[in-house]
């Protein structure tokens, strides 16, 4: 018989690993620990984190997201699109209080979770926006736009680059197929006027599994127009609303 919890059952977070003390500032580590407890409890109960992920919450999720902060500006604004349970946006906000982080997420059950966690942790540098990334297109821009396992690079550029300020950067967590994604997205990269993407491994020598970080900036910030070019023939608002309702269900 498996010792894993039943789906939807609350569990306890694993103990804080020693490496977390090297990743989080000492005064922020208790916040990260509280967030881990939220993920293991409410995150599992609400279906945001699978029960099998609880034993590896720190290594595979929290710490892998925390090292992404080293690829972000020291100060400024960050939008985390498709934030889900707050990975990587909430972790970045905990690790880097000088950053102003906006968590962008369309599903109500997820934004409710995020708002509760933000309030419980007292994070004054976090804002939660319910909606798709394109609700902010032409409205706001950010110094960095982050994401984790949201979409292949081509689609991710469509959603993210209209939010990236002329001197800003897209910083995405990717997997082992990142090189193939870059090649597949060449046309979109050129259409937006992006510089050559940069791929790096974060947490090497520190974490059990490193974080693949993809950075995309503008090739010529002076030539960026707003809003940047978008794919012709995009979905109508009606169709987007239908998709969102199906996902919410």
C-alpha positions in Angstrom: 0.0 0.0 0.0 1.3 3.5 -0.9 2.2 5.9 1.9 1.2 8.8 -0.3 -1.7 10.9 0.8 -5.1 10.6 -0.9 -5.8 13.2 -3.6 -7.0 16.4 -1.9 -5.6 15.4 1.5 -3.6 17.9 3.4 0.0 17.0 4.3 2.9 18.5 6.2 5.8 20.2 4.3 9.2 18.5 4.5 11.8 20.1 6.8 13.8 23.0 5.5 17.0 21.8 3.9 20.3 23.4 4.8 20.8 24.7 1.3 17.8 27.0 1.7 19.8 29.0 4.1 22.2 29.8 1.2 19.4 30.8 -1.1 17.1 32.9 1.1 18.2 35.9 3.3 18.0 34.9 7.0 15.0 37.1 7.7 13.1 35.8 4.7 13.6 32.0 5.3 10.7 31.8 7.8 8.4 33.2 5.1 9.6 30.6 2.6 9.0 27.9 5.3 5.4 29.2 5.8 4.9 29.2 2.0 6.0 25.6 1.8 3.5 24.7 4.5 0.8 26.4 2.4 1.7 24.4 -0.6 1.7 21.1 1.3 -1.6 21.9 2.9 -3.9 24.2 1.0 -2.0 23.7 -2.3 -2.7 20.0 -2.2 -6.3 20.3 -0.9 -7.1 22.7 -3.8 -5.4 20.6 -6.4 -2.6 23.2 -7.1 0.2 20.8 -6.1 0.1 17.0 -6.5 0.5 14.9 -3.4 3.5 13.2 -4.9 5.3 16.6 -5.1 5.1 17.3 -1.4 8.3 15.4 -0.4 10.3 17.4 -3.0 8.7 20.8 -2.5 11.9 22.4 -1.6 14.3 20.9 -4.1 12.1 20.7 -7.2 9.9 23.7 -6.7 10.8 26.4 -4.1 14.6 26.3 -4.4 14.6 25.9 -8.1 12.4 29.0 -8.4 14.4 31.0 -5.8 17.7 30.8 -7.8 15.8 32.5 -10.7 16.1 35.7 -8.7 19.8 35.9 -9.6 18.7 36.4 -13.2 16.4 39.3 -12.4 17.1 43.0 -11.9 18.0 44.0 -8.3 15.1 46.4 -8.1 12.0 47.2 -10.2 8.9 45.4 -11.3 8.3 41.8 -12.2 5.2 40.1 -13.7 4.8 36.4 -13.3 2.4 35.1 -15.9 0.4 31.9 -15.3 1.5 32.1 -11.7 -0.5 29.1 -10.6 0.4 28.3 -7.0 3.0 31.2 -7.0 5.9 29.5 -8.7 8.1 31.3 -9.4 6.6 34.7 -8.6 5.8 34.3 -4.9 9.2 32.6 -4.3 10.9 35.5 -6.0 8.9 38.0 -4.0 10.0 36.3 -0.8 13.6 36.0 -1.7 13.9 39.6 -3.2 11.7 42.1 -1.2 13.1 45.0 -3.2 11.2 43.7 -6.3 7.6 44.6 -6.9 5.9 41.4 -8.1 2.6 41.1 -9.9 1.2 37.6 -10.1 -1.0 37.1 -13.2 -3.3 34.1 -13.1 -6.7 33.6 -14.8 -8.3 30.9 -12.5 -10.2 32.0 -9.5 -9.3 29.1 -7.2 -5.6 29.9 -7.8 -5.9 33.7 -7.3 -7.9 33.0 -4.1 -5.0 30.8 -2.9 -2.4 33.4 -3.9 -4.3 36.3 -2.1 -4.6 34.2 1.1 -0.9 33.4 1.1 0.1 37.0 0.3 -2.0 38.2 3.2 -0.8 35.5 5.6 2.9 36.2 4.8 2.4 40.0 4.9 4.0 40.4 1.5 3.6 44.1 0.8 5.6 43.8 -2.5 3.1 41.5 -4.2 -0.1 42.2 -6.2 -2.4 39.5 -7.6 -4.2 40.1 -10.9 -6.8 37.7 -12.1 -6.7 37.4 -15.8 -4.7 36.3 -18.8 -1.4 38.1 -19.6 -3.1 39.9 -22.5 -5.4 41.9 -20.1 -2.3 43.9 -19.3 -1.1 44.3 -22.9 -0.9 48.0 -23.8 -1.7 48.9 -20.2 1.5 48.1 -18.2 5.1 47.1 -18.7 7.6 45.5 -16.4 11.3 45.3 -15.9 11.1 41.5 -16.1 8.4 39.0 -17.0 8.8 35.5 -15.5 7.0 32.2 -16.1 7.4 28.5 -15.3 6.2 25.7 -17.7 3.5 27.9 -19.1 3.9 27.4 -22.9 6.4 26.7 -25.7 8.6 29.8 -26.4 6.6 30.9 -29.5 3.4 31.4 -27.5 5.2 32.6 -24.5 6.7 35.4 -26.5 3.2 36.4 -27.7 2.0 36.6 -24.1 5.1 38.1 -22.5 6.9 40.5 -24.8 4.1 43.0 -24.9 4.6 43.3 -21.1 8.4 43.7 -21.3 9.7 47.3 -21.0 12.2 48.5 -23.6 15.0 47.9 -21.2 13.4 44.9 -19.6 13.8 41.1 -20.1 11.8 37.9 -20.3 13.1 35.4 -17.8 11.6 32.0 -18.1 12.2 28.6 -16.5 12.5 26.0 -19.2 13.2 22.3 -19.6 15.7 20.3 -21.5 14.1 21.0 -24.9 14.9 24.8 -24.6 17.2 24.7 -27.7 14.5 23.2 -29.8 12.0 25.7 -28.6 14.3 28.6 -29.6 14.7 27.2 -33.1 10.9 26.7 -33.4 10.3 30.3 -32.3 12.8 32.0 -34.7 10.1 33.7 -36.8 8.3 35.1 -33.7 11.7 36.3 -32.2 12.4 38.2 -35.4 8.9 39.6 -35.7 9.1 41.0 -32.2 12.6 42.3 -32.6 14.1 40.2 -29.9 17.8 39.8 -29.2 19.4 36.3 -29.4 18.0 34.3 -26.4 20.4 33.4 -23.7 20.3 30.1 -21.8 22.0 29.4 -18.5 22.0 26.8 -15.7 21.2 28.3 -12.3 22.0 26.6 -9.0 24.8 24.5 -10.3 26.8 23.0 -7.5 24.1 24.2 -5.0 20.9 22.3 -5.9 20.4 18.7 -6.8 18.7 19.7 -10.1 19.7 23.0 -11.8 17.2 25.5 -13.2 17.3 26.1 -16.9 16.9 29.9 -17.3 16.0 31.5 -20.7 16.5 35.2 -21.0 15.1 37.2 -24.0 15.6 41.0 -24.3 14.9 43.5 -27.0 17.5 43.7 -29.8 17.1 47.5 -30.0 15.2 49.0 -27.1 15.0 52.4 -28.9 12.9 50.8 -31.7 10.3 49.1 -29.5 6.8 50.3 -30.2 3.7 49.8 -28.1 2.1 47.5 -28.1 4.6 45.3 -29.9 3.4 43.3 -33.0 1.0 40.5 -32.2 0.1 37.4 -34.2 -2.5 38.1 -36.9 -5.9 36.4 -36.5 -5.8 36.0 -32.8 -8.6 34.5 -30.8 -11.7 36.7 -30.2 -12.6 37.8 -26.7 -15.7 35.5 -27.0 -13.5 32.4 -27.7 -11.0 33.3 -25.0 -13.9 33.7 -22.5 -15.2 30.2 -23.5 -11.8 28.7 -23.0 -11.4 30.4 -19.6 -14.8 29.1 -18.5 -13.9 25.6 -19.5 -10.6 25.8 -17.7 -12.3 27.2 -14.6 -14.7 24.3 -14.6 
